[in-house]
């Protein structure tokens, strides 16, 4: 029996925040040492932060990262640690892991497969390291090996254990480095990752961790970032440790602490024996000597409690989820993930930007109500996780929170809402906005902005020499009402030194159904990455079920029973969003087929006919034509949206996911083909 405790850390880092990042690393190293951890995996690029963007090209960034690494080395005494940082070598930058052991630097492993799809742009900054290549890295008077390395650690008693690395994307590809690491006889594979949150993605991670541990016959240790690191991407943590296809430890997700540590004790001899049993396993007997670094190391002693842990978990098919993750086994995982991801993202965005709260223009509709509810849930989750004192300490730049004994008091301090009525506003939305604000405890105001809108109408009418009318100037008259609401809420944000939240969703972004400098006004757009159909379902879930260990909010009935409306035309017009556009579920399906899957209009029609047989073919054609024309016409709006959060693979953010030209042909040829196809099929019938 050869026991060693391995651990994975989730860290809430910030790009280029050297002091914060180093402190988080030092804290988790101290915690790991106190728990007798022998090998610790930290997240990818944890020293610099993952989201440094083009700053990775800066000489000063490489050098500072190196200096911080040297400062942290003494903190690695008594254990083996992988620390991520960019390394400049032979006029190229590599995404690398520094391997430290007992306070000394032993070598560097560089990432072989770079993430270049979705929100990732690693090939812009880094070069991929070729497999099975090792060279020398020169730093001052010191030389280190760098490349496709493994490490063997040996004690004076003759015990050994060896480890290798798959760095994030390395584990997501078909030709995983882990297969070669298994052939070289490693006992442990460490995976330092910066894997952003998306719906359902954690299940994919679990599969490759479990399968990696089983297929490679190793202990697999997976670390990840945590929180809103750099503005748009959200990291959920979710550390994991598995051995021979059995999950030993699963870390909590969406926590509000800067540091999370998950550990497990493994029996290296047992792992080796299980691998020896596999008939198909073929060791690499021609391994180049220079690709393995041998290091003297005395393993920390594993005590009796840890030994019992091995016997308890070694043959379990899966590890028990932490209590904090109990919601993941319920029937509403997507709703729970959305709630926790956006709440944590809002919390980090607020504290890292040192904003003193949020302002929401509360219209009485679904979108603004969702934004307000998410802020309230942010406070509830953070106080539950950190405690009231910890919450106030984490947000110590807002000293008034020390005098807020309850969650409701904290919401009142951190969230300001305002209902801004015009002549076209009704009592339904006014009362709904007031009730939502009252229910969650927000500081709420009601403004009448009709006189401001009227002043603009009169000014322009006088200038052009005719009155503005709904028959002739419909869009102009709608938009001015939305725009005159922006200055007031911007003033509230300035008064409070708070973040103004834009309230437009992804479905509106797809077709430009939003008033620029109206409902798009704000410094952060928390729901711009999610579709309207899901938001409506989420609000209904919040109304009737609510998050795990939380409560339902029945007062949201005032929101959910309404038909979505911009409420910008006279009440007699009976305006609704879906009359202006199309049914939201259909809009989202067209967007998915046209934008995510890159289908042309004729192909989209075939999909929509199959998915929505309740609609007439000609009506579907009209809606599809409307979508493609509005999509092309409104790219400039998407370019101007405030930063939003990434939650799935249907993101429309042109800065991180979906690029489209501002000026284009507008799918004119493709839409003619749609009409011709429809006409031809009509004649054949």
Helices and strands as residue ranges (DSSP letters): E 3-11, H 18-34, E 39-41, G 53-57, H 59-73, G 74-76, E 80-89, E 92-101, E 104-110, H 122-125, E 134-139, E 142-147, E 150-154, E 160-165, G 168-171, H 178-183, E 188-192, H 201-215, E 219-228, E 234-236, E 240-243, E 246-250, E 259-267, H 268-277, G 289-291, E 292-296, H 304-313, G 323-329, H 333-352, E 358-361, H 366-394, G 399-403, H 407-414, E 415-421, H 427-440, E 443-448, H 450-464, H 474-483, H 486-496, E 499-501, H 506-511, H 532-544, G 554-556, H 557-560, G 571-573, H 577-580, H 584-591, I 592-596, H 601-611, H 617-633, H 635-640, H 668-684
